[in-house]
Amino acid sequence: MIDYNTKNCIVCGKEAEVWSGHVHYKKALKGSTDKDMVTAGFCKEHEEILHKGFVSGREGLEDCEGCFGKWKKQDGLIIEEIK
């Protein structure tokens, strides 16, 4: 199985330290169980947003729980194989 996470905080672009929710990647990701979802990363400064579930300028897709919208290049991408 392969795990996909943003490398950077989806709010400010600093290196992510905690992950929750997801963003949608522009194309399907090989080996991903959710095909187009990447776990959203947050820095410690923006960790409180996890409890709010909303990021200004990163509105989730309609009827998609835990969604922070679409993946952006500045989010970065970490691809990790889970054994």
Summary of the structure (lengths in Angstrom):
residues: 83
radius of gyration: 11.8
end to end distance: 6.8
largest distance: 35.7
contacts: 220
relative contact order: 0.35
helix: 12%
strand: 36%
